């Protein structure tokens, strides 16, 4: 940021990334550490169970990391527009820039990027986050932006999201984001419970809980879907209008929700029609060699022969025979 009359006229530091920030990186690193720790166990697993176990772990961790990460992303709804707009208050100078809006569950990121970046002897590259989450005061953030002297396009868009604005956008986005966030945290809890149940013989209950996880993910999407894909209140920069659409976090949550529903249905159906295959996939079925050893031991037991039970005849087909 260049000097203007000996002082910095605008706030030069980025406060929060539009899509990814340090919170998301920390969550991803935690899940990557878990994945690497689990993968270290793979060499100790024999046979096809190694492939099944790896697939289960990686898919489960992918679902978990998405459920947590989308809580902090800022692209549930995104849009941008390129326009010639004023840059400073009380100045007739115009700049060519891209104005972007990235709405998350807890606030909105407003970006301003010059085209080109260097104009009016300044670097036009801004990214400001205005939060309406729990414990945050949007009005205080907006007043702080005024005191810092943020560019006019950012303040113009931020004013549309104020609680006292006639648009009423903050109330809609705050309510939708809050209910979506609650649904996602409940989905995370059911995801943990499903992993616990899948480590027990009661696999079908894990399938039911996985269906419940998909249902809560769908509920979070439905909560945010109450907001129109385009902004309820139009934002115009001259003849150009800023239009938004559902962003990557929305569609990623939809994909994971469908995956949970499909996996839950598959577990329930396999439990009903192919329970042995389901137990094999979850490594809850004894090895075939172990089964054969037990069958042979039981058939040749002197205790059973003493009771008049005949040993297995060659003509009788054994489950261990090829």
VENRA-V738681 format. One record per pair of residues at least 24 apart in sequence whose C-alpha atoms are under 10 Angstrom apart, sorted by the first residue. I is the first residue (numbers start at 1). J is the second residue. D is the distance in Angstrom with one decimal. If there is no record, write none. Layout:
i->[I	I]
j->[J	J]
d->[D	D]
//
This chain:
i->[1	1	1	1	1	1	2	2	2	2	3	3	4	4	8	8	9	9	9	9	9	10	10	10	10	10	10	10	10	10	11	11	11	11	11	11	11	11	12	12	12	12	12	12	12	13	13	13	13	14	14	14	14	14	14	15	15	15	15	15	15	16	16	16	16	16	16	17	17	17	17	17	17	17	18	18	18	18	18	18	18	18	18	18	18	18	18	18	18	18	19	19	19	19	19	19	19	19	19	19	19	19	19	20	20	20	20	20	21	21	21	22	23	23	23	23	24	24	24	24	24	24	24	25	26	27	27	27	27	27	28	28	28	28	28	29	30	31	31	31	31	32	32	32	32	34	34	35	35	35	48	48	48	49	49	49	49	49	50	50	51	52	52	52	52	53	53	53	55	56	56	56	56	57	59	59	60	60	60	60	60	61	61	62	63	63	63	63	63	63	63	63	64	64	64	64	64	64	65	66	66	66	66	66	66	67	67	67	67	67	67	67	67	67	67	67	67	67	67	68	68	68	68	68	69	69	70	70	70	70	70	70	70	70	70	71	71	71	71	71	71	71	71	71	71	72	72	72	72	72	72	73	73	73	73	73	73	73	73	73	74	74	74	74	74	74	74	74	74	74	74	74	74	75	75	75	75	75	75	75	75	75	75	75	75	75	76	76	76	76	76	76	76	76	76	76	76	76	76	76	76	76	76	77	77	77	77	77	77	77	77	77	77	77	77	77	77	77	77	77	77	77	78	78	78	78	78	78	78	78	78	78	78	78	78	78	78	78	79	79	79	79	79	79	79	79	79	79	79	80	80	80	80	80	80	80	80	81	81	81	81	81	81	81	81	81	82	82	82	82	82	82	82	82	83	83	83	83	83	83	83	83	83	84	84	84	84	84	84	85	85	85	85	86	86	86	86	87	87	87	87	87	87	87	87	88	88	88	88	88	89	89	89	89	89	90	93	94	94	95	95	95	96	97	97	97	98	98	98	98	99	99	99	99	99	99	99	100	100	100	100	100	100	100	101	101	101	101	101	101	101	101	102	102	102	102	102	103	103	103	103	103	103	103	104	104	104	104	104	104	104	104	104	105	105	105	105	105	105	105	105	105	105	105	105	105	106	106	106	106	106	106	106	106	106	106	106	106	106	107	107	107	107	107	107	107	107	107	107	108	108	108	108	108	108	109	109	110	110	110	110	110	111	111	111	112	112	112	124	126	126	126	127	128	128	128	129	130	130	130	131	132	132	132	132	132	132	132	132	132	133	133	133	134	134	138	138	138	139	139	153	156	156	156	157	157	157	160	160	160	161	166	167	167	167	167	168	168	169	169	169	169	172	172	172	172	172	173	173	173	173	174	175	175	175	175	176	176	176	176	176	176	176	176	177	177	177	177	177	178	178	178	179	179	179	179	179	179	180	180	180	180	180	180	180	180	180	180	181	181	181	181	181	182	182	182	183	183	183	183	183	183	183	183	183	184	184	184	184	184	184	184	184	184	185	185	185	186	186	186	186	186	187	187	187	187	187	187	187	187	187	187	188	188	188	189	190	190	191	194	198	198	198	199	199	199	200	200	201	201	201	201	201	202	202	203	203	203	203	203	203	203	203	203	204	204	204	204	204	204	204	204	204	204	204	205	205	205	205	206	206	206	207	207	207	207	207	207	207	207	207	207	207	207	208	208	208	208	208	208	209	209	209	210	210	210	210	210	210	210	210	210	211	211	211	211	211	211	211	211	211	211	211	212	212	212	212	213	213	213	213	213	214	214	214	214	214	214	214	214	214	214	214	214	215	215	215	215	216	217	217	217	217	217	217	217	217	218	218	218	218	218	218	218	219	220	220	220	220	221	221	221	221	221	224	225	288	288	289	291	291	292	292	292	292	293	295	295	296]
j->[118	121	122	123	124	125	120	121	122	123	121	122	121	122	148	149	88	148	149	150	151	88	126	145	146	147	148	149	150	151	126	128	145	147	148	149	150	151	123	124	125	126	127	148	150	125	126	127	128	111	125	126	127	128	129	109	126	127	128	129	130	74	109	127	128	129	130	73	74	109	111	127	128	129	73	74	75	78	100	101	102	103	104	108	109	110	111	127	128	129	70	72	73	74	75	76	78	102	103	104	109	248	249	69	72	73	74	75	72	73	74	72	69	71	72	73	65	68	69	70	71	72	73	69	69	65	66	68	69	72	62	65	66	68	69	65	65	61	62	64	65	58	61	62	65	58	61	60	61	62	280	281	283	280	281	282	283	284	281	283	281	280	281	282	283	281	282	283	281	195	198	281	282	195	259	260	191	192	194	195	260	191	195	256	188	191	253	255	256	257	259	260	187	188	189	191	192	256	188	184	188	249	252	253	256	181	184	185	186	187	188	191	213	217	249	252	253	256	257	181	184	185	187	188	249	253	104	105	181	184	248	249	250	252	253	104	105	106	177	180	181	182	184	185	249	104	105	106	107	181	249	102	103	104	105	106	107	248	249	250	101	102	103	104	105	106	107	108	109	129	247	248	249	101	102	103	104	105	108	109	245	246	247	248	249	250	102	103	104	105	108	177	221	224	245	246	247	248	249	250	251	252	253	101	102	103	104	105	108	224	227	228	229	230	231	244	245	246	247	248	249	250	102	103	104	108	109	110	229	230	231	242	243	244	245	246	247	248	103	110	229	230	231	242	243	244	245	246	247	110	111	112	241	242	243	244	245	112	235	236	237	240	241	242	243	244	112	113	114	115	237	240	241	242	114	115	236	237	238	239	240	241	242	114	115	237	238	239	240	152	153	237	238	151	152	153	237	112	120	124	150	151	152	153	154	149	150	151	152	153	149	150	151	152	153	152	120	119	120	119	120	124	124	124	125	153	124	125	153	242	126	127	153	154	157	237	242	127	153	154	157	242	243	244	127	154	157	158	231	242	243	244	129	244	245	246	247	129	130	173	177	244	246	247	131	132	133	173	174	177	247	249	250	131	132	133	173	174	175	176	177	178	179	180	181	224	130	131	132	133	134	136	173	174	175	176	177	178	181	131	132	133	136	138	161	170	173	174	177	132	138	158	161	170	173	154	158	153	154	155	157	158	153	154	157	151	153	154	151	150	151	154	154	154	155	158	158	158	161	162	174	161	162	163	170	171	173	174	177	178	174	177	178	174	178	162	163	170	163	164	237	235	236	237	235	236	242	233	234	235	233	233	231	232	233	234	232	233	227	231	232	233	224	226	227	228	232	223	224	226	227	224	223	224	226	227	220	221	222	223	224	225	226	227	220	221	223	224	227	220	223	224	219	220	221	222	223	224	216	217	218	219	220	221	222	223	224	225	217	220	221	223	224	216	219	220	213	215	216	217	218	219	220	221	223	213	214	216	217	218	219	220	221	253	216	217	220	212	213	216	217	220	212	213	214	215	216	217	218	219	220	257	213	216	217	213	214	216	260	264	279	282	284	282	283	284	282	284	279	282	283	284	285	271	279	267	268	270	271	275	278	279	282	284	264	265	266	267	268	269	270	271	272	275	278	264	267	268	271	264	267	268	260	261	262	263	264	265	266	267	268	269	270	271	261	263	264	265	267	268	260	261	264	257	259	260	261	262	263	264	265	267	257	258	259	260	261	262	263	264	265	267	268	257	260	261	264	256	257	260	261	264	253	254	255	256	257	258	259	260	261	262	263	264	257	258	260	261	257	253	254	255	256	257	258	260	261	253	254	255	256	257	258	261	257	250	253	254	257	250	251	253	254	257	250	250	319	320	320	319	320	318	319	320	321	320	319	320	320]
d->[9.8	9.1	6.0	5.5	8.0	8.9	9.8	7.0	5.3	7.1	9.0	8.2	9.2	8.9	9.4	9.5	9.6	7.5	6.3	8.1	9.4	9.8	9.5	9.2	9.9	9.4	5.9	5.2	5.4	7.3	8.6	9.6	8.4	9.6	5.8	7.1	6.6	9.3	9.4	9.8	8.7	7.7	9.5	9.6	9.4	9.8	8.2	8.5	9.1	10.0	9.1	6.8	5.7	6.7	8.8	9.7	9.5	7.1	6.2	6.6	9.7	9.6	7.8	7.2	6.8	6.0	9.5	9.1	8.3	7.9	9.6	7.2	8.4	8.2	7.9	5.8	7.4	9.7	9.3	8.7	6.4	8.8	9.2	8.5	5.7	7.8	7.7	7.1	8.3	7.9	9.9	8.5	5.3	4.8	5.8	9.3	9.8	7.7	9.4	8.8	8.6	9.4	9.2	9.4	8.1	6.1	7.5	9.2	8.2	7.9	9.3	9.7	8.4	9.9	7.1	9.1	9.5	8.6	5.7	8.5	8.9	6.5	7.3	8.8	9.6	7.2	9.6	7.5	6.7	9.7	9.8	6.6	9.0	9.1	7.6	9.8	9.0	6.8	8.4	8.2	6.4	9.9	8.6	9.6	9.1	9.9	8.2	9.9	7.1	9.4	9.2	8.9	9.5	7.7	7.1	8.0	6.3	9.9	9.9	9.3	9.2	8.6	5.7	7.2	8.0	7.7	7.2	7.7	9.7	9.7	9.9	8.8	8.1	9.4	9.5	10.0	8.3	9.4	9.6	7.8	9.5	9.8	10.0	8.7	9.0	8.2	9.2	9.8	6.3	8.7	8.6	8.1	9.2	6.7	9.7	7.0	8.3	9.4	9.3	9.9	9.6	8.8	7.6	7.1	7.6	9.8	6.3	7.7	9.8	7.5	6.3	9.1	10.0	8.2	9.9	9.4	7.3	8.3	9.4	9.7	7.7	7.7	9.6	7.3	8.8	10.0	8.7	8.6	9.0	8.7	9.3	5.8	8.2	8.4	7.5	8.0	6.7	8.3	9.3	8.9	6.4	9.7	7.6	8.7	9.0	7.3	7.4	7.8	9.7	9.7	9.6	9.3	8.8	6.1	7.9	9.1	9.9	9.2	6.9	10.0	9.3	5.6	5.4	4.0	7.3	8.3	7.6	7.0	7.0	9.5	8.8	9.3	7.9	8.8	5.2	5.6	5.7	9.0	9.0	8.9	9.5	7.7	5.0	6.1	5.8	7.7	7.3	5.8	5.3	7.4	10.0	9.5	9.8	8.5	8.5	5.8	4.7	6.4	5.0	5.1	8.3	9.6	9.6	8.0	5.9	5.1	7.0	9.5	9.4	9.5	9.5	9.7	7.4	8.6	9.3	6.4	5.5	4.3	4.7	8.0	8.2	7.6	4.4	6.2	8.9	9.6	9.4	10.0	9.2	9.2	9.8	9.9	8.3	5.1	5.6	6.4	5.6	8.8	9.0	10.0	10.0	8.7	9.3	6.6	5.5	3.9	6.3	8.7	8.6	9.5	8.8	9.5	8.8	5.7	6.6	7.0	9.8	9.9	9.7	9.1	8.4	7.0	6.7	5.1	7.3	9.4	9.7	9.3	9.2	8.6	8.7	7.5	8.9	8.5	9.9	9.6	9.3	6.3	7.6	8.4	6.4	8.8	9.5	9.9	9.8	7.5	7.8	9.6	9.0	8.6	7.3	6.5	7.6	8.4	6.7	7.2	9.3	10.0	9.4	9.2	9.1	5.5	5.5	6.9	9.4	8.5	8.2	5.6	5.6	8.6	8.8	9.5	7.7	6.2	9.8	9.8	8.5	9.6	9.1	7.0	8.0	9.1	9.8	8.1	9.3	9.5	10.0	9.7	9.8	9.9	9.6	9.9	7.3	7.9	9.0	9.3	7.9	9.1	9.9	9.1	9.3	8.0	9.5	9.2	9.8	9.5	8.3	9.5	10.0	8.4	9.0	7.7	9.3	8.6	9.8	9.9	8.4	9.7	9.8	8.3	9.5	9.4	9.4	8.8	9.3	10.0	9.9	8.6	9.5	7.4	9.5	8.8	9.8	9.3	8.8	7.7	7.5	7.3	9.2	7.7	4.2	6.7	9.1	7.4	6.8	8.6	8.8	5.8	5.6	4.4	7.9	9.0	8.6	7.1	9.9	9.9	6.5	7.6	8.8	4.0	5.2	6.5	9.3	8.5	9.6	8.9	8.4	7.8	8.7	8.3	10.0	8.5	8.6	9.5	9.4	9.6	9.1	9.1	6.2	9.0	7.5	7.5	9.1	7.1	9.8	8.5	7.5	7.0	9.2	8.7	8.6	8.5	8.7	7.9	9.8	9.4	9.4	7.6	9.1	9.8	9.6	9.7	9.7	9.8	7.9	9.4	9.0	6.6	9.6	9.8	7.4	8.7	7.9	9.8	8.9	7.2	8.2	9.2	7.9	9.3	8.5	8.7	9.8	9.7	7.1	9.4	9.8	7.7	9.1	8.0	9.4	8.8	9.6	7.2	5.5	8.8	8.3	8.2	9.2	7.9	6.7	7.2	9.3	8.4	6.9	9.9	9.2	9.9	7.9	9.1	7.0	9.8	8.5	8.8	9.8	9.8	8.6	9.3	8.9	5.3	5.0	8.0	7.0	7.3	8.5	9.7	7.5	6.3	9.7	9.3	8.7	9.1	8.7	6.8	9.6	9.5	6.2	8.0	9.0	8.4	9.4	7.2	4.0	6.7	7.9	5.5	6.2	9.6	9.8	6.9	9.9	9.3	9.6	9.2	9.8	7.8	9.4	9.2	5.5	6.6	8.7	6.5	5.2	9.0	8.8	8.8	10.0	6.7	6.0	9.2	8.5	6.2	9.3	9.4	8.9	9.3	9.7	9.6	7.9	7.0	8.8	9.9	7.6	4.7	7.4	8.1	5.4	6.2	9.6	9.6	9.1	9.6	7.4	9.1	9.1	8.3	9.3	8.9	9.2	9.8	10.0	7.3	9.6	7.7	9.0	8.3	9.2	8.0	8.1	9.2	9.9	6.8	9.4	9.7	10.0	7.6	8.4	9.9	7.6	9.4	8.2	8.1	8.5	9.5	8.7	9.8	9.9	6.4	5.6	8.9	8.8	6.2	8.8	9.6	9.5	9.5	9.2	8.4	10.0	7.8	8.1	8.9	9.1	9.0	9.8	7.4	4.4	7.0	7.9	5.3	5.8	9.4	10.0	9.2	9.4	9.9	6.2	8.1	8.4	7.3	9.6	9.9	7.7	9.7	9.6	5.9	6.9	9.2	7.4	5.1	8.7	9.1	9.0	9.5	9.6	6.2	5.0	8.0	7.8	4.9	7.1	9.7	9.5	9.9	8.5	8.0	8.5	9.8	7.5	6.7	7.8	9.1	9.7	9.1	9.9	7.7	4.5	6.6	7.6	4.9	5.1	8.7	9.3	8.4	7.3	9.1	8.6	7.4	8.2	6.9	7.4	9.7	7.9	5.3	8.8	8.9	9.7	8.2	7.0	9.9	9.4	6.1	8.3	9.6	9.6	9.4	8.7	9.4	9.8	7.0	9.0	7.5	7.1	9.2	8.5	9.2	9.3	7.7	8.1	8.8	7.9	8.8	7.4	5.4	8.9	8.9	8.5	8.3	8.9]
//
